[in-house]
Each structure stands twice: as C-alpha cells, then as structure tokens.
Amino acid sequence: MPKAFDADYRTNWLPAGLEAEHFSALNPYLDLVELEHGQVLYEPGGPIR
C-alpha cells in the first residue's frame, strides 16, 4: 500500500514550485512511491494507469 506523501516535497522540483496553499490542496491525493533507476513509467502509445 502506498504511503502518504509526508516526505519533504521541496526536494522534488514540481511540488516545490507550488505555493503552500496549492500544495496543501493537492497533498491528500499524492502517494509516495519508490522507483528504481531507469524504471520505465510509460511507453509511448501505451495506456496510462
């Protein structure tokens, strides 16, 4: 089961660019996931899950 996004979001450039109030609104919908280096997240033309 994914963990809630409670890590320091400022280490990721996308959420770090958000104003605190916008991040607070988005935070309940975020999940922290661990990825391996080079892991493919999406193949062009493939379904988005």
N, CA, C and O atoms as a MOPAC input file, in Angstrom:
PM7 MOZYME 1SCF
protein

 N      0.85100 1    -1.18600 1     0.00000 1
 C      0.00000 1     0.00000 1     0.00000 1
 C      0.89000 1     1.24000 1     0.00000 1
 O      1.82400 1     1.31300 1     0.79800 1
 N      0.62600 1     2.22300 1    -0.87700 1
 C      1.44400 1     3.43400 1    -0.91800 1
 C      1.33000 1     4.22800 1     0.36800 1
 O      0.28500 1     4.25600 1     1.01900 1
 N      2.43600 1     4.87200 1     0.71500 1
 C      2.45300 1     5.72900 1     1.89300 1
 C      1.95300 1     7.11800 1     1.53900 1
 O      2.03600 1     7.53700 1     0.38500 1
 N      1.43900 1     7.82400 1     2.51700 1
 C      1.03600 1     9.21400 1     2.30700 1
 C      2.27300 1    10.03600 1     1.98000 1
 O      3.37300 1     9.70500 1     2.42400 1
 N      2.10700 1    11.08000 1     1.22700 1
 C      3.21600 1    11.93100 1     0.80800 1
 C      3.57000 1    12.87000 1     1.95000 1
 O      3.12300 1    14.01600 1     1.99300 1
 N      4.38700 1    12.36400 1     2.88100 1
 C      4.78300 1    13.18400 1     4.01000 1
 C      6.26800 1    13.53000 1     3.94900 1
 O      6.79600 1    14.15400 1     4.86900 1
 N      6.94300 1    13.13000 1     2.87500 1
 C      8.35300 1    13.46900 1     2.70600 1
 C      8.48900 1    14.96500 1     2.43400 1
 O      7.50300 1    15.64600 1     2.15200 1
 N      9.69400 1    15.45900 1     2.52100 1
 C      9.93700 1    16.87400 1     2.25300 1
 C      9.74600 1    17.12600 1     0.75500 1
 O     10.64000 1    16.84800 1    -0.04400 1
 N      8.60400 1    17.64200 1     0.38800 1
 C      8.26800 1    17.82000 1    -1.02300 1
 C      9.16800 1    18.81500 1    -1.73300 1
 O      9.17700 1    18.85600 1    -2.96300 1
 N      9.92700 1    19.62000 1    -0.99500 1
 C     10.79000 1    20.62000 1    -1.63100 1
 C     11.96500 1    19.99700 1    -2.35500 1
 O     12.65700 1    20.68900 1    -3.10300 1
 N     12.21600 1    18.69600 1    -2.15400 1
 C     13.29900 1    18.03400 1    -2.87200 1
 C     12.86400 1    17.64700 1    -4.28200 1
 O     13.70000 1    17.23000 1    -5.08300 1
 N     11.60900 1    17.77200 1    -4.59900 1
 C     11.08000 1    17.48300 1    -5.92900 1
 C     10.69000 1    18.81700 1    -6.54900 1
 O      9.91500 1    19.57100 1    -5.95900 1
 N     11.21900 1    19.11800 1    -7.73400 1
 C     11.02500 1    20.44800 1    -8.33100 1
 C      9.57400 1    20.75400 1    -8.67000 1
 O      9.18300 1    21.92100 1    -8.65900 1
 N      8.76800 1    19.75100 1    -8.97100 1
 C      7.38600 1    20.04400 1    -9.36400 1
 C      6.54900 1    20.56000 1    -8.19300 1
 O      6.00300 1    21.65800 1    -8.29200 1
 N      6.42400 1    19.81900 1    -7.09100 1
 C      5.64800 1    20.37700 1    -5.97600 1
 C      6.34600 1    21.55400 1    -5.29500 1
 O      5.68400 1    22.40200 1    -4.69600 1
 N      7.67900 1    21.61400 1    -5.38200 1
 C      8.40600 1    22.73400 1    -4.76500 1
 C      8.04100 1    24.06000 1    -5.42200 1
 O      8.17500 1    25.11600 1    -4.80400 1
 N      7.58500 1    24.01200 1    -6.65500 1
 C      7.19500 1    25.22600 1    -7.36600 1
 C      5.80800 1    25.72400 1    -7.01300 1
 O      5.40400 1    26.80200 1    -7.44900 1
 N      5.07700 1    24.95200 1    -6.22900 1
 C      3.71800 1    25.34100 1    -5.85600 1
 C      3.72300 1    26.22700 1    -4.61500 1
 O      4.57700 1    26.09500 1    -3.73900 1
 N      2.77000 1    27.11100 1    -4.56300 1
 C      2.54400 1    27.88600 1    -3.33700 1
 C      2.05000 1    26.90900 1    -2.26900 1
 O      1.41800 1    25.90400 1    -2.59400 1
 N      2.33200 1    27.19600 1    -1.01200 1
 C      1.97400 1    26.29500 1     0.09200 1
 C      0.48200 1    25.95700 1     0.09600 1
 O      0.11300 1    24.81000 1     0.34400 1
 N     -0.37600 1    26.94100 1    -0.17500 1
 C     -1.81800 1    26.66600 1    -0.14500 1
 C     -2.23400 1    25.72800 1    -1.27100 1
 O     -3.14200 1    24.91700 1    -1.08900 1
 N     -1.58100 1    25.82400 1    -2.44300 1
 C     -1.91000 1    24.92400 1    -3.55000 1
 C     -1.40200 1    23.51800 1    -3.26200 1
 O     -2.07500 1    22.53100 1    -3.55900 1
 N     -0.20300 1    23.43700 1    -2.67700 1
 C      0.31100 1    22.11700 1    -2.31800 1
 C     -0.57300 1    21.47100 1    -1.26200 1
 O     -0.82800 1    20.26900 1    -1.33200 1
 N     -1.03800 1    22.22500 1    -0.30100 1
 C     -1.91100 1    21.68600 1     0.74800 1
 C     -3.19500 1    21.10900 1     0.16200 1
 O     -3.70900 1    20.10200 1     0.65100 1
 N     -3.70900 1    21.74300 1    -0.88000 1
 C     -4.92400 1    21.24200 1    -1.52500 1
 C     -4.63900 1    19.95300 1    -2.30600 1
 O     -5.50500 1    19.08500 1    -2.40300 1
 N     -3.45100 1    19.82900 1    -2.85000 1
 C     -3.07400 1    18.67100 1    -3.65400 1
 C     -2.59000 1    17.49500 1    -2.80600 1
 O     -2.76300 1    16.33900 1    -3.19100 1
 N     -1.99300 1    17.78200 1    -1.67000 1
 C     -1.33500 1    16.78100 1    -0.83400 1
 C     -2.17500 1    15.53900 1    -0.52500 1
 O     -1.62600 1    14.43800 1    -0.56300 1
 N     -3.46600 1    15.64700 1    -0.22200 1
 C     -4.23600 1    14.42700 1     0.09700 1
 C     -4.31100 1    13.43200 1    -1.06400 1
 O     -4.63900 1    12.26600 1    -0.84600 1
 N     -4.02200 1    13.85800 1    -2.26700 1
 C     -4.13200 1    12.99200 1    -3.43900 1
 C     -2.79100 1    12.41600 1    -3.88000 1
 O     -2.73500 1    11.67800 1    -4.86400 1
 N     -1.71300 1    12.73900 1    -3.17300 1
 C     -0.37900 1    12.28600 1    -3.54500 1
 C      0.00300 1    11.03000 1    -2.78400 1
 O     -0.33900 1    10.86900 1    -1.61200 1
 N      0.71500 1    10.14300 1    -3.46100 1
 C      1.26500 1     8.94300 1    -2.84700 1
 C      2.77200 1     8.94300 1    -3.06400 1
 O      3.24500 1     9.32400 1    -4.13400 1
 N      3.51500 1     8.52700 1    -2.07100 1
 C      4.95000 1     8.38000 1    -2.17500 1
 C      5.23600 1     6.98400 1    -2.70300 1
 O      4.80800 1     5.99400 1    -2.10900 1
 N      5.95500 1     6.89900 1    -3.81000 1
 C      6.30300 1     5.60900 1    -4.39800 1
 C      7.81300 1     5.53700 1    -4.57500 1
 O      8.47600 1     6.55100 1    -4.79200 1
 N      8.33900 1     4.33500 1    -4.48100 1
 C      9.76500 1     4.12300 1    -4.70400 1
 C      9.94800 1     3.57700 1    -6.10900 1
 O      9.26400 1     2.63700 1    -6.51500 1
 N     10.87300 1     4.17100 1    -6.84500 1
 C     11.16000 1     3.76100 1    -8.21400 1
 C     12.62500 1     3.35400 1    -8.31800 1
 O     13.47400 1     3.86200 1    -7.58500 1
 N     12.91000 1     2.44600 1    -9.22300 1
 C     14.28300 1     2.05300 1    -9.48600 1
 C     14.84300 1     2.94800 1   -10.57900 1
 O     14.11000 1     3.41200 1   -11.45200 1
 N     16.15400 1     3.18900 1   -10.52300 1
 C     16.80600 1     3.98900 1   -11.55300 1
 C     16.56800 1     3.33500 1   -12.91600 1
 O     16.80300 1     2.13900 1   -13.08900 1
 N     16.10600 1     4.11800 1   -13.86400 1
 C     15.85700 1     3.62400 1   -15.21100 1
 C     14.51600 1     2.95200 1   -15.40200 1
 O     14.21500 1     2.47600 1   -16.49600 1
 N     13.70200 1     2.90400 1   -14.35900 1
 C     12.39400 1     2.26800 1   -14.47200 1
 C     11.51900 1     3.04700 1   -15.44600 1
 O     11.39800 1     4.26800 1   -15.34900 1
 N     10.91400 1     2.33300 1   -16.38000 1
 C     10.03700 1     2.95000 1   -17.36700 1
 C      8.66100 1     3.14100 1   -16.73900 1
 O      8.05800 1     2.19200 1   -16.23700 1
 N      8.17300 1     4.38200 1   -16.77300 1
 C      6.86900 1     4.68400 1   -16.20300 1
 C      5.76000 1     4.64600 1   -17.24600 1
 O      4.60000 1     4.38100 1   -16.93000 1
 N      6.13300 1     4.91400 1   -18.48800 1
 C      5.12500 1     4.97000 1   -19.54500 1
 C      5.79200 1     4.69400 1   -20.88300 1
 O      6.83300 1     5.27500 1   -21.18900 1
 N      5.21600 1     3.83200 1   -21.66400 1
 C      5.67800 1     3.56700 1   -23.02900 1
 C      4.82500 1     4.40600 1   -23.97400 1
 O      3.60100 1     4.41200 1   -23.84500 1
 N      5.44100 1     5.11600 1   -24.92100 1
 C      4.65200 1     5.91100 1   -25.86500 1
 C      3.57500 1     5.05900 1   -26.54000 1
 O      3.84300 1     3.96600 1   -27.04100 1
 N      2.37600 1     5.58000 1   -26.53800 1
 C      1.24900 1     4.90200 1   -27.14700 1
 C      0.57300 1     3.89800 1   -26.23200 1
 O     -0.47000 1     3.34500 1   -26.58300 1
 N      1.14600 1     3.65700 1   -25.07600 1
 C      0.56700 1     2.68700 1   -24.14300 1
 C     -0.49800 1     3.32600 1   -23.27700 1
 O     -0.62700 1     4.55000 1   -23.24800 1
 N     -1.26200 1     2.50700 1   -22.57300 1
 C     -2.29800 1     3.04300 1   -21.68800 1
 C     -1.67500 1     3.71300 1   -20.45400 1
 O     -0.64300 1     3.26500 1   -19.95400 1
 N     -2.29300 1     4.76200 1   -19.98100 1
 C     -1.84200 1     5.44300 1   -18.77600 1
 C     -2.67600 1     4.92000 1   -17.61500 1
 O     -3.90500 1     5.00000 1   -17.63600 1
 N     -1.99900 1     4.38400 1   -16.60000 1
 C     -2.70600 1     3.82500 1   -15.43200 1
 C     -2.48200 1     4.69900 1   -14.24600 1
 O     -2.98900 1     4.41000 1   -13.16200 1

